[in-house]
Amino acid sequence: VSTQSTGGLMVVFEKGTWVWLPDEVSCWCPARVSQSGSSESSVTVQTEDGKQKTVPGSTLSLMHGSSLYIVDDNITLELSEASLLHNCRQRYLKDIVYTWTGSILISINPYKQLPIYGHETMEKYMRTPWQSLPPHVFSTSQKAFSSMKNEFRNQSIVCSGESGAGKTEATKMILLYLTALSGQSKTSEVEKQLLEANPILEAFGNAKTVRNNNSSRFGKFIQVFFDSGGKIQGASIQNYLLEKARVVFQAPEERNYHVFYQLLAGLEPAERNDLFLSSSQDEYFYVNQGRCPKIEGVDDSEDFHHMRKALTVIGIDQAEQNSIMRILASILLLGKLTFKKGVKDSSEIENTDALQKVTFMLKLAPTPFSKALTIRSFASPGGSLYHIPMSISEAKDCRDALAKGLYGRMFDKIVARINRSMDKNSANSKYFIGVLDIFGFESFDVNRFEQLCINYANGKLHQHFNQLVFKIEQDEYKKEAIQFGSITFVDNQECVDLIDKKPLGLLFLLDEECIFPKGSDRSFIDKCHSNNAKSSFYIKPKKDWQSNFVISHYAGKVTYEVTGFLDKNKDTMSSDLLTVLSKSEDPFLRELFPAAPTASVNEGRNSRNRMSMKPKSSSTITVGSQFMGQLQSLMVILQSTSVSYIRCIKPNTKKISDSFDGNFVLTQLRYSGMIEVVKIRQNGYGVRRPFKDFINYYKICCPELAKTTPTPDAILKSLGFGNSQDWQIGKSKVFLRDKLMQKLEEIRSSKLQSFVVKIQMRWKTYIARKEFLAKRVYLLKLQAVFRAFRAKKQFIALQGEKRERERKAREERERKE
């Protein structure tokens, strides 16, 4: 027992009291007081492993008894960072990687295979109410599916977290569960295509980084469309901001996209010869820079064959597959192109053999292609055409831009093909479940344009989370006159506005510089410094301010290096190259680079309930403005759906199993908003229903109220919750705590089950009686026939007896005579 002084300043720690002890590794760990003390003296404690420590009492915090136990939901714990972290740690070390925080699922990457995703586990979550089962990614999937069917509302599941936290795997498990749930009797073609799309997207869109062996280098929002019966009718994928720079450059210990290594490892010798490739990665500059040819536990050859099979399943024919292989090979061969100095400052292609192979793969004329790589053309206002030779560095940049353009447009086309194959029956859909798997927050030693866009997207999603969980929560309480204390939290809107608010947001300033003929990275950063000096989220560094700026994001401060910002935002290829590519003899390549280029090659995305973001002009669209438009469309969809969150957490930075870095995990829990969620969920009402919906949904639980017009409070009182503090009645809605909602669901499920039993009983009685009456008719007929037969038989017997008597009588008369 602990006591507190009258002044409220000193805490006495009695012997046997449980406390939280600060720890360098675990951050906080439970300990028991072995020698009494106070917050103003030293206290001796014993840790869980039996060690005795004497520490200043001021460093200790009292521990609630609930924290001694492992619980499924952090809401049931005391309100502290220490208890939240300790519960997650204890569960993780027991290979329990999922934990609820209210309705939000915390998922900690185990970095090892766990036997918790098999068919039996899925069956259990399909057949049993998810509220009564342990937290799992299948719980969130089942919850979204049930809500879609019961509430007739579209759903979204947002998977967020750092790179390597397990977002991609969570997305795969969600899709696997939804397809299994939809196709319990028989898997349909669209369900097979939805599952087979994943190895394709991973091959072309994922790569090994220092933080993650299978890092998604693009974002995706997958919409799965269902009919009113819960059967999958179609799907659509919206992709965001592919990291095209990775095609031509990889940092140490990183790789290019998986598909290049799969291609080199999986091709048959004859195919490899046809594509002018060898099996050695060291020959190709675009894949050997990271010096990381293999990923432990990954078979690139096997993955290649799986990917090719998946391409067939989604409807990409052999001709187009061959074109894709040729483009991949040509990119690898482009990396072998070298340049030498020509006349004056011009450049020439040094190894013409590599040039011949590239043009053969792309089915291009060698001479125009060679000129487009080394000479830049432009037209004067008067209409005259000028040709300017490129320097060696400019020619290399042109080559790299071509490689990135080829890969980026091919990736978009593959996504479009996937969408087209899964769009056949979506006209019959009623609702959808969207799954968002988007890049996690990034902060490296050097952060560039890609990191700005990625962190902007995370900031916008985090603000949406704040609005959903905190702002809207409190505004709703005020609107409905619910008694509830306010909760303070970090508002991220100003930081988001710093990047995307007109007219001085960073991305708008960047677009402005891209328009000016003399715009440069230096003039861009000068404008950033001058226009954002008063922002509390923007910092002008004292050192290297000519090329760096700092943004204080919700997850921490990030320093950005602006070199290359304008070029990456423009993301343009020379008009000469575009013209040459548009004349290719390969139909697939001509689709990627049509004679009149458009800003997007994505297909099949403009049907009902789908995201669409068409640029106004192919000549003015930039990567930043396109990305802002896509994010805005995404926000509109998320705001129109019921959103579930999965917060993915990395347990350590070393990518190893059974290792829990408390400080690292706590940092992620803090900026993911979990501490505030615990607070508002413990004290607030996580569930709210309009009166009409509540009455229609739960009146089935109160048959005694059938002859009256029930009210929400009458239903709750009838069910025995009249004196409960777990609900309040607002002006138009009923507000419930999560634990009461679970009880109500259990009661309703039980009532429905009893009604089902009664209906089955009545139905069986009806069927049995119907069968009885039919049998009785036949029995009566049978009885009549039998009686007639028996009577006839008796009659015949009597006739025989009579004849026998008459015969005997005659014989007797004849004998007497």
C-alpha positions in Angstrom: 0.0 0.0 0.0 1.3 3.5 -0.8 0.3 6.6 1.0 0.5 10.2 0.0 1.4 13.2 2.3 -1.2 15.8 3.1 0.6 18.3 0.8 0.4 15.9 -2.1 4.1 16.2 -2.8 5.6 13.1 -1.2 4.8 9.5 -2.1 5.6 6.8 0.5 6.5 3.4 -1.0 5.6 0.7 1.5 7.3 -2.7 1.4 5.6 -5.0 -1.1 4.3 -2.1 -3.2 4.6 -2.6 -7.0 6.3 0.3 -8.8 7.6 1.2 -12.3 11.4 1.3 -12.4 13.1 3.3 -15.2 15.4 1.0 -17.3 17.8 1.8 -20.2 16.7 -1.1 -22.3 13.1 -1.8 -21.4 12.3 1.9 -20.7 10.1 0.8 -17.8 10.0 -2.5 -15.9 7.9 -3.7 -12.9 9.6 -4.0 -9.6 8.5 -4.6 -6.0 9.6 -2.5 -3.0 11.8 -4.6 -0.7 12.8 -1.7 1.7 10.4 1.1 2.3 11.2 4.7 1.3 9.6 7.7 -0.2 9.8 10.0 -3.3 12.2 12.1 -1.3 14.6 9.3 -0.3 16.2 6.2 -1.6 14.1 3.1 -2.2 15.3 -0.5 -2.5 13.4 -2.6 -5.1 13.5 -6.1 -6.5 13.1 -6.6 -10.2 11.3 -9.5 -11.8 14.6 -11.3 -12.4 15.4 -11.1 -8.6 18.0 -8.3 -8.7 18.0 -5.8 -5.8 18.4 -2.1 -6.7 18.6 1.0 -4.6 17.3 4.0 -6.6 16.0 7.5 -5.8 12.3 7.3 -5.0 11.7 10.3 -7.2 12.4 8.1 -10.3 9.7 5.6 -9.4 6.0 5.6 -10.3 3.3 3.7 -8.6 2.0 0.6 -10.5 -1.6 -0.4 -10.6 -2.4 -4.1 -9.8 -4.0 -4.5 -13.3 -0.6 -4.2 -14.9 0.6 -7.4 -13.4 -1.5 -9.4 -15.8 -1.3 -9.8 -19.6 -4.5 -8.4 -21.1 -6.0 -8.4 -24.7 -7.0 -4.7 -24.5 -4.8 -1.9 -23.2 -7.9 0.0 -22.3 -8.4 -2.3 -19.2 -5.0 -1.2 -17.8 -4.1 1.7 -15.7 -3.5 4.9 -17.6 0.2 5.2 -18.2 2.9 4.8 -20.9 4.6 2.2 -18.7 1.6 -0.1 -18.4 0.9 0.1 -22.2 4.5 -0.6 -23.1 4.8 -3.5 -20.5 1.7 -5.2 -21.7 2.9 -5.1 -25.3 6.3 -6.3 -24.3 5.0 -9.3 -22.3 2.6 -10.3 -25.1 5.4 -10.0 -27.7 7.8 -12.2 -25.8 5.1 -14.8 -25.6 4.6 -14.6 -29.4 1.3 -12.8 -29.0 1.9 -10.0 -31.4 -1.6 -8.5 -31.6 -3.1 -6.2 -28.9 -6.3 -4.1 -28.8 -6.3 -0.5 -27.8 -10.0 0.0 -27.9 -10.9 -0.7 -31.5 -7.4 0.0 -32.8 -5.1 -3.0 -33.3 -1.5 -2.8 -32.4 0.6 -5.3 -34.5 4.3 -5.9 -33.5 6.4 -7.5 -36.2 7.7 -10.8 -34.8 10.4 -11.2 -37.5 9.7 -14.9 -37.6 7.0 -17.2 -38.9 4.1 -17.9 -36.4 1.5 -20.6 -36.8 -1.4 -18.2 -36.4 -2.6 -17.6 -40.0 -3.7 -21.1 -41.1 -7.0 -22.3 -42.3 -8.1 -23.4 -38.9 -7.5 -20.0 -37.4 -9.4 -18.3 -40.2 -12.3 -20.7 -39.7 -12.4 -19.9 -36.0 -12.7 -16.1 -36.6 -15.3 -16.7 -39.3 -17.5 -18.9 -37.1 -17.1 -17.1 -33.7 -18.0 -13.5 -32.9 -14.7 -11.6 -33.2 -15.3 -9.8 -29.9 -14.9 -13.0 -28.0 -11.6 -14.0 -29.6 -8.1 -12.8 -29.0 -7.0 -9.7 -31.0 -5.8 -10.6 -34.5 -5.5 -9.0 -37.9 -8.4 -11.4 -38.8 -10.5 -9.7 -36.0 -10.1 -6.3 -37.7 -11.0 -7.9 -41.1 -14.0 -9.7 -39.7 -15.1 -6.5 -37.9 -15.0 -4.5 -41.1 -16.8 -7.2 -43.0 -19.6 -7.5 -40.4 -20.0 -3.8 -40.1 -20.3 -3.5 -43.9 -23.1 -6.1 -44.0 -24.9 -5.0 -40.8 -24.6 -1.3 -41.1 -24.7 -1.1 -44.9 -21.6 1.2 -45.0 -18.3 1.1 -46.8 -15.3 0.3 -44.7 -11.6 1.2 -44.8 -8.6 -0.4 -42.9 -5.5 1.8 -42.5 -2.2 0.0 -41.9 0.4 2.5 -40.7 3.8 2.4 -39.2 7.5 2.7 -39.9 9.2 0.9 -42.8 9.6 -2.7 -41.7 6.8 -2.7 -39.2 4.8 -5.3 -41.1 2.2 -3.2 -43.0 2.6 -5.2 -46.3 2.2 -8.5 -44.5 -0.9 -7.2 -42.6 -2.4 -6.1 -45.9 -1.8 -9.6 -47.4 -3.4 -11.3 -44.4 -6.5 -9.0 -44.7 -7.0 -9.8 -48.4 -6.4 -13.5 -47.7 -9.1 -13.5 -45.0 -11.6 -11.4 -47.1 -11.2 -13.8 -50.0 -11.6 -16.8 -47.8 -14.6 -15.2 -46.1 -16.3 -14.4 -49.5 -15.5 -17.7 -51.1 -16.1 -20.1 -48.3 -17.8 -22.6 -50.7 -15.8 -22.0 -53.8 -13.1 -19.5 -54.7 -14.1 -17.3 -57.7 -11.8 -16.1 -60.5 -11.7 -12.5 -59.2 -10.7 -13.8 -55.7 -7.8 -15.8 -57.3 -6.8 -12.7 -59.2 -6.9 -10.5 -56.1 -4.5 -12.9 -54.3 -2.3 -13.4 -57.3 -1.9 -9.6 -57.7 0.2 -9.5 -54.6 3.3 -11.4 -55.8 3.3 -9.1 -58.9 3.1 -5.9 -56.9 5.8 -7.1 -54.5 8.1 -8.1 -57.3 7.7 -4.8 -59.1 7.1 -2.5 -56.2 9.1 -3.8 -53.2 12.8 -3.8 -52.5 15.3 -4.6 -49.7 16.3 -1.5 -47.6 18.5 -1.2 -44.6 15.3 -1.2 -42.5 13.2 -3.9 -44.2 14.0 -6.9 -46.5 10.6 -6.4 -48.3 9.9 -2.7 -48.2 7.0 -1.4 -50.3 8.5 1.5 -52.3 5.1 2.7 -53.3 1.7 3.2 -51.6 -1.4 1.4 -52.5 -5.1 1.6 -51.6 -6.9 -1.6 -52.5 -10.7 -1.5 -52.8 -12.5 -4.9 -52.6 -16.1 -4.7 -53.9 -18.9 -6.9 -52.5 -22.4 -7.6 -53.4 -25.3 -7.4 -50.9 -24.6 -11.1 -49.9 -20.9 -10.4 -49.1 -19.5 -12.0 -52.2 -16.5 -10.4 -53.8 -17.5 -8.9 -57.2 -14.3 -7.0 -58.1 -11.3 -5.0 -56.8 -9.3 -1.9 -57.7 -5.8 -0.8 -56.8 -4.7 2.9 -56.6 -0.9 3.2 -56.5 1.0 6.2 -55.1 4.5 7.7 -55.7 6.6 4.8 -56.8 10.3 5.4 -55.8 11.7 5.5 -59.3 15.1 6.8 -58.2 15.8 3.3 -56.9 15.8 2.0 -60.4 19.2 3.7 -61.1 20.6 4.1 -57.6 20.8 2.0 -54.4 22.5 2.8 -51.1 24.9 0.3 -49.5 23.2 -2.8 -48.2 20.1 -2.1 -50.3 18.7 -3.6 -53.5 16.9 -2.5 -56.6 13.3 -3.8 -57.1 13.0 -7.5 -56.5 12.0 -8.2 -60.1 15.4 -7.5 -61.5 17.1 -10.1 -59.2 14.2 -12.6 -59.9 14.7 -12.1 -63.6 18.5 -12.8 -63.5 18.0 -15.8 -61.2 14.9 -17.4 -62.8 15.3 -17.2 -66.5 16.0 -20.3 -68.5 19.3 -20.3 -70.3 17.7 -19.9 -73.7 15.5 -17.0 -72.5 18.5 -15.4 -70.9 20.4 -15.6 -74.2 17.5 -14.1 -76.1 17.5 -11.1 -73.7 21.3 -10.7 -73.9 21.6 -11.2 -70.1 23.8 -13.3 -67.9 23.1 -14.7 -64.4 25.7 -12.5 -62.8 24.4 -9.4 -61.0 27.9 -7.9 -60.8 27.7 -7.0 -64.6 24.8 -4.6 -64.2 25.3 -1.2 -62.6 21.7 -0.7 -61.9 21.5 -3.7 -59.5 25.0 -4.0 -58.0 25.5 -0.7 -56.3 24.2 -1.8 -52.9 26.5 -4.9 -52.9 23.6 -7.0 -51.6 22.9 -9.7 -54.1 20.9 -12.1 -51.8 18.2 -11.8 -49.1 18.4 -14.5 -46.4 15.6 -16.9 -46.7 14.4 -15.7 -50.2 14.6 -17.7 -53.4 14.6 -15.2 -56.2 14.3 -18.0 -58.9 11.2 -19.5 -57.2 9.6 -16.0 -56.7 10.2 -15.3 -60.4 8.3 -18.4 -61.6 5.5 -17.5 -59.1 5.4 -14.0 -60.5 5.1 -15.1 -64.1 2.3 -17.5 -63.2 0.5 -14.7 -61.4 0.8 -12.5 -64.6 -1.0 -15.2 -66.5 -3.7 -15.5 -63.8 -4.5 -11.8 -64.0 -4.8 -11.9 -67.8 -1.5 -10.6 -69.2 -0.9 -12.7 -72.3 2.4 -14.2 -73.3 3.1 -11.4 -75.8 2.8 -8.7 -73.2 4.8 -10.8 -70.7 7.6 -11.0 -73.3 7.4 -7.2 -73.7 7.7 -6.7 -70.0 10.7 -9.0 -69.8 12.4 -7.1 -72.7 11.8 -3.8 -71.0 13.3 -5.1 -67.7 16.3 -6.5 -69.7 16.7 -3.2 -71.6 16.8 -1.3 -68.3 19.6 -3.6 -67.0 21.4 -3.1 -70.3 20.9 0.7 -70.2 23.0 0.7 -67.0 25.9 -0.7 -69.0 25.8 2.2 -71.5 28.8 4.4 -71.0 29.7 7.8 -72.6 32.9 9.4 -73.9 33.8 12.9 -74.6 33.1 14.1 -78.2 33.8 17.3 -80.0 34.1 20.2 -77.5 31.6 19.6 -74.7 29.5 17.0 -76.5 29.3 13.3 -75.6 29.1 10.0 -77.5 28.0 6.5 -76.6 31.2 4.6 -76.0 30.0 0.9 -76.1 27.9 0.6 -79.2 27.4 -3.1 -78.5 25.2 -2.3 -75.4 23.4 0.3 -77.6 22.5 -2.3 -80.2 21.2 -4.7 -77.5 19.0 -2.0 -75.9 17.5 -0.9 -79.2 16.9 -4.5 -80.2 15.1 -5.2 -76.9 13.0 -2.0 -77.3 12.5 -2.5 -81.1 13.8 1.0 -81.8 15.9 2.4 -84.6 19.5 2.7 -83.2 20.5 6.0 -84.8 17.6 8.2 -83.6 17.8 6.5 -80.2 21.5 7.3 -79.9 21.0 10.9 -80.9 18.1 11.3 -78.4 20.5 10.2 -75.6 23.3 12.6 -76.5 21.6 15.6 -78.2 18.9 17.8 -76.9 16.5 19.5 -79.3 14.3 22.5 -78.7 12.2 24.9 -80.8 12.6 28.7 -80.7 9.5 31.0 -80.4 10.0 31.6 -84.1 9.7 27.9 -85.0 13.3 27.2 -85.7 14.7 23.9 -84.4 18.0 23.8 -82.5 20.1 20.8 -81.5 22.4 21.1 -78.5 24.9 18.4 -77.7 24.8 17.0 -74.1 27.8 16.7 -71.8 28.7 13.3 -70.4 27.0 14.0 -67.1 23.9 15.3 -69.0 23.9 12.2 -71.2 24.1 10.0 -68.1 21.2 11.9 -66.5 19.2 11.4 -69.7 20.0 7.6 -69.7 18.8 7.4 -66.0 15.7 9.4 -66.8 14.9 6.9 -69.6 15.4 3.9 -67.2 13.1 5.5 -64.6 10.5 6.5 -67.2 10.4 3.0 -68.7 10.0 1.3 -65.3 7.5 3.9 -63.9 5.2 3.7 -66.9 5.5 -0.1 -67.1 4.5 -0.3 -63.4 1.5 1.9 -63.9 0.5 -0.2 -66.9 0.8 -3.5 -64.9 -1.4 -2.0 -62.2 -3.9 -0.9 -64.8 -4.0 -4.5 -66.2 -4.6 -5.9 -62.8 -7.5 -3.5 -62.3 -9.0 -4.3 -65.7 -8.9 -8.1 -64.9 -10.6 -7.6 -61.5 -13.2 -5.1 -62.8 -15.5 -7.5 -64.7 -18.3 -7.9 -62.2 -17.9 -4.8 -60.1 -21.1 -3.2 -61.6 -23.0 -5.6 -59.3 -21.2 -4.4 -56.2 -23.0 -2.6 -53.3 -20.2 -1.9 -50.9 -16.4 -2.0 -50.6 -13.7 -2.6 -48.0 -10.6 -0.5 -48.7 -7.2 -1.5 -47.4 -4.5 1.2 -47.3 -0.9 0.2 -47.2 1.2 3.3 -47.5 4.9 4.0 -46.9 5.9 4.6 -43.3 7.5 7.7 -41.8 11.1 8.1 -43.0 14.1 9.9 -41.6 17.6 9.1 -43.0 21.0 10.8 -42.9 20.1 12.5 -46.2 16.4 13.1 -46.9 15.2 14.2 -50.3 12.1 14.9 -52.3 10.8 11.4 -51.9 11.0 11.6 -48.1 9.2 14.9 -48.1 6.3 13.4 -50.0 6.2 10.2 -47.9 6.3 12.2 -44.6 3.7 14.6 -45.9 1.4 11.6 -46.6 2.0 10.2 -43.2 1.3 13.6 -41.6 -1.9 13.9 -43.5 -3.1 10.4 -42.4 -2.0 11.1 -38.8 -4.1 14.3 -38.8 -7.0 12.3 -40.2 -6.5 9.9 -37.3 -6.4 12.7 -34.8 -9.6 14.2 -36.3 -11.3 10.9 -36.2 -10.3 9.8 -32.7 -10.0 13.1 -30.9 -11.4 16.2 -32.6 -14.6 14.6 -33.9 -15.0 12.7 -30.6 -15.0 15.8 -28.5 -17.1 17.8 -31.0 -19.6 15.0 -31.0 -19.9 15.0 -27.2 -20.5 18.8 -27.2 -23.1 18.5 -30.0 -25.0 15.8 -28.2 -24.6 17.4 -24.8 -22.7 14.4 -23.4 -20.9 15.0 -20.1 -17.2 14.4 -20.8 -13.9 16.2 -20.0 -11.7 17.5 -22.8 -8.6 15.7 -23.9 -5.5 17.6 -25.1 -3.5 16.2 -28.0 -0.9 17.4 -30.6 -2.7 19.0 -33.5 -0.8 18.3 -36.7 -2.8 20.4 -39.1 -0.4 23.4 -39.2 2.4 21.1 -40.2 0.3 19.6 -43.0 -0.7 23.2 -44.1 3.0 24.1 -44.2 3.4 21.6 -47.1 0.1 21.7 -49.0 -1.7 24.9 -48.3 -2.1 27.4 -51.1 -0.3 29.6 -52.0 2.8 29.3 -49.9 2.9 25.6 -49.1 6.2 24.0 -49.9 4.8 21.8 -52.7 3.1 24.9 -54.3 6.3 26.9 -54.0 8.1 24.0 -55.7 5.6 23.9 -58.5 6.0 27.6 -59.0 9.8 27.2 -59.4 9.2 24.4 -61.9 7.3 26.9 -64.1 9.9 29.6 -64.1 12.5 29.2 -66.9 15.3 30.1 -64.4 13.9 28.2 -61.4 16.4 26.3 -59.4 16.8 24.4 -56.2 18.5 27.4 -54.6 15.8 29.8 -55.5 13.2 27.3 -54.2 14.9 27.1 -50.8 15.3 30.8 -50.6 11.5 31.2 -51.0 11.0 28.5 -48.4 13.1 30.3 -45.9 11.5 33.7 -46.5 7.9 32.6 -46.6 7.9 30.2 -43.6 10.1 32.0 -41.1 7.2 32.4 -38.7 6.0 28.8 -38.8 6.7 26.9 -35.6 7.0 23.7 -37.7 9.6 25.1 -40.2 13.3 25.5 -39.1 16.0 27.3 -41.1 19.2 25.5 -40.1 22.2 27.5 -39.0 24.5 25.3 -41.0 24.0 24.5 -44.7 20.9 26.7 -44.9 21.6 27.2 -48.6 20.6 23.6 -49.4 18.7 22.3 -46.3 15.6 23.0 -44.4 14.0 21.3 -41.3 10.4 20.3 -40.7 9.2 19.4 -37.2 6.8 16.5 -38.1 4.5 14.7 -35.7 7.1 11.9 -35.5 10.2 14.2 -35.1 12.4 16.7 -36.9 13.6 15.8 -40.4 16.3 17.7 -42.3 15.7 17.8 -46.1 18.4 18.3 -48.8 16.8 20.2 -51.7 19.3 19.2 -54.3 17.4 17.6 -57.2 13.9 18.7 -55.9 13.0 20.5 -59.1 14.1 17.7 -61.4 12.3 15.0 -59.4 9.1 17.1 -59.2 9.1 17.7 -62.9 9.9 14.0 -63.6 10.3 14.7 -67.3 12.0 12.9 -70.2 13.4 14.6 -73.2 10.9 15.2 -76.0 13.4 13.5 -78.4 13.3 10.3 -76.4 9.5 10.4 -76.1 9.3 10.7 -79.9 11.7 7.8 -80.5 9.9 5.5 -78.0 6.5 6.3 -79.5 7.8 4.8 -82.8 8.8 1.5 -81.3 7.7 -1.7 -83.2 6.6 -3.1 -79.8 2.8 -2.4 -79.3 3.2 -2.7 -75.5 5.9 0.0 -75.5 3.9 2.2 -77.8 1.1 2.1 -75.2 3.5 3.3 -72.6 4.7 6.1 -74.8 2.0 7.1 -77.2 2.5 9.7 -79.8 0.6 12.2 -77.8 1.8 11.4 -74.2 -0.6 11.7 -71.4 0.2 12.2 -67.7 -1.2 8.9 -66.7 -1.5 5.5 -68.2 -3.7 4.0 -65.5 -6.8 2.3 -66.8 -10.1 1.2 -65.4 -10.3 3.5 -62.5 -13.2 5.7 -63.2 -16.1 3.4 -62.2 -18.4 3.9 -59.3 -16.8 4.1 -55.8 -13.3 4.3 -57.4 -10.7 6.9 -56.9 -9.9 9.1 -59.9 -7.4 11.9 -60.2 -7.1 13.2 -63.8 -4.5 16.0 -64.4 -5.7 19.1 -66.1 -2.8 19.1 -68.5 0.0 16.7 -69.2 2.4 19.6 -69.7 1.7 21.2 -66.2 1.2 18.2 -64.0 4.1 17.6 -61.5 4.8 14.7 -59.2 4.0 16.9 -56.1 0.7 18.2 -57.5 -0.4 14.8 -58.7 0.4 13.3 -55.3 -1.5 16.0 -53.5 -4.5 15.3 -55.7 -4.3 11.6 -55.1 -4.0 12.1 -51.3 -7.0 14.5 -51.4 -9.1 11.8 -53.2 -7.9 9.3 -50.7 -9.0 11.5 -47.8 -12.4 12.0 -49.3 -12.9 8.2 -49.5 -11.6 7.7 -46.0 -13.9 10.3 -44.6 -16.9 8.7 -46.3 -16.2 5.2 -44.8 -16.0 3.7 -41.4 -12.3 3.4 -40.7 -10.4 0.8 -38.7 -6.7 1.2 -37.8 -3.9 -1.2 -37.5 -0.8 0.4 -35.9 2.2 -1.7 -37.0 5.2 -1.5 -34.7 8.9 -2.5 -35.1 10.2 -4.2 -32.0 13.8 -3.3 -32.7 16.1 -1.7 -35.4 18.1 -4.9 -36.1 15.3 -6.9 -37.8 15.7 -9.8 -35.4 13.1 -11.9 -33.5 12.5 -12.1 -29.7 14.2 -8.7 -29.2 12.1 -5.8 -27.7 13.7 -2.3 -27.6 11.5 -0.5 -25.1 12.6 3.0 -25.9 12.3 2.5 -29.7 8.8 0.9 -29.3 7.6 3.6 -26.9 8.6 6.3 -29.4 6.4 4.7 -32.0 3.5 4.3 -29.6 3.7 7.9 -28.7 3.7 9.4 -32.2 1.0 6.9 -33.3 -1.3 8.4 -30.7 -1.8 5.3 -28.7 -1.4 7.0 -25.3 -4.1 9.5 -26.1 -6.3 6.7 -27.4 -6.0 4.8 -24.1 -7.0 8.0 -22.3 -10.0 8.9 -24.4 -11.2 5.3 -24.7 -11.0 4.7 -21.0 -13.0 7.8 -20.1 -15.1 8.2 -23.2 -17.8 6.4 -25.2 -16.2 4.6 -28.1 -19.5 3.5 -29.7 -22.4 5.7 -30.7 -25.6 4.9 -32.6 -28.5 7.0 -33.8 -31.7 6.4 -31.9 -33.5 4.8 -34.8 -30.6 2.5 -35.6 -30.1 1.5 -32.0 -33.8 0.7 -31.5 -34.1 -1.3 -34.7 -30.9 -3.2 -34.0 -31.5 -4.1 -30.3 -35.3 -4.2 -29.9 -35.1 -7.8 -30.9 -33.5 -8.4 -27.4 -36.6 -7.1 -25.6 -39.7 -9.0 -26.7 -41.6 -7.6 -23.8 -41.4 -4.1 -25.4 -42.8 -5.3 -28.7 -46.3 -3.8 -28.1 -44.8 -0.4 -27.2 -42.7 2.2 -28.9 -39.4 1.4 -27.2 -36.8 4.1 -26.5 -33.0 3.5 -26.2 -33.0 4.0 -22.4 -36.0 1.6 -22.1 -34.1 -1.1 -24.0 -31.0 -0.6 -21.9 -33.0 -0.7 -18.6 -34.9 -3.8 -19.8 -31.6 -5.5 -20.4 -30.4 -4.8 -16.9 -28.1 -1.8 -17.6 -30.3 0.9 -16.0 -27.8 1.9 -13.4 -24.7 1.4 -15.6 -22.3 4.3 -16.0 -21.3 2.9 -19.4 -23.9 4.7 -21.5 -25.4 8.1 -22.0 -28.3 9.4 -24.0 -27.5 12.3 -26.3 -29.8 14.5 -28.4 -30.0 12.1 -31.3 -27.6 9.2 -30.4 -26.9 6.6 -27.8 -23.3 6.7 -26.5 -21.8 3.4 -25.2 -18.5 2.3 -23.8 -16.8 -0.5 -25.6 -17.3 -3.1 -22.8 -21.1 -2.4 -22.7 -21.2 -2.7 -26.5 -19.6 -6.1 -26.3 -22.2 -7.2 -23.7 -25.0 -6.0 -25.9 -23.6 -7.8 -28.9 -23.4 -11.0 -26.9 -27.0 -10.6 -25.7 -28.2 -9.9 -29.3 -26.3 -12.9 -30.6 -27.8 -15.1 -28.0 -31.3 -13.9 -28.7 -30.8 -14.4 -32.4 -29.5 -17.9 -31.7 -32.6 -18.7 -29.6 -34.9 -17.3 -32.3 -33.1 -19.4 -34.9 -33.6 -22.4 -32.8 -37.3 -21.6 -32.4 -37.7 -21.0 -36.2 -35.9 -24.2 -36.9 -38.2 -26.0 -34.4 -41.3 -24.6 -36.0 -40.0 -25.3 -39.5 -39.1 -28.9 -38.5 -42.6 -29.3 -37.0 -44.2 -28.0 -40.1 -42.1 -30.3 -42.3 -42.8 -33.3 -40.0 -46.5 -32.6 -40.0 -46.6 -32.2 -43.7 -44.8 -35.4 -44.1 -47.2 -37.1 -41.6 -50.3 -35.9 -43.4 -49.0 -37.1 -46.7 -48.1 -40.4 -45.2 -51.6 -40.7 -43.5 -53.3 -40.3 -46.9 -51.2 -43.1 -48.3 -51.7 -45.2 -45.1 -55.5 -44.8 -45.4 -55.5 -45.9 -49.0 -53.2 -48.7 -48.1 -55.5 -49.7 -45.2 -58.5 -49.6 -47.5 -56.8 -51.8 -50.1 -55.6 -54.2 -47.3 -59.0 -54.4 -45.8 -60.6 -55.0 -49.2 -57.9 -57.7 -49.9 -58.5 -59.3 -46.5 -62.3 -59.2 -46.9 -62.0 -60.7 -50.4 -59.7 -63.3 -49.0 -62.2 -64.1 -46.3 -65.0 -64.1 -48.8 -63.2 -66.6 -51.0 -62.4 -68.7 -48.0 -66.1 -68.7 -46.9 -67.1 -69.6 -50.5 -64.7 -72.5 -50.4 -66.0 -73.7 -47.1 -69.5 -73.5 -48.4 -68.6 -75.5 -51.5 -66.9 -78.0 -49.3 -70.0 -78.3 -47.1 -72.2 -78.7 -50.1 -69.9 -81.4 -51.6 -69.9 -83.3 -48.3 -73.6 -83.0 -48.2 -74.0 -84.4 -51.7 -71.6 -87.2 -50.9 -73.6 -88.0 -47.8 -76.9 -88.1 -49.7 -75.4 -90.2 -52.4 -74.1 -92.7 -49.9 -77.5 -93.0 -48.2 -79.2 -93.6 -51.5 
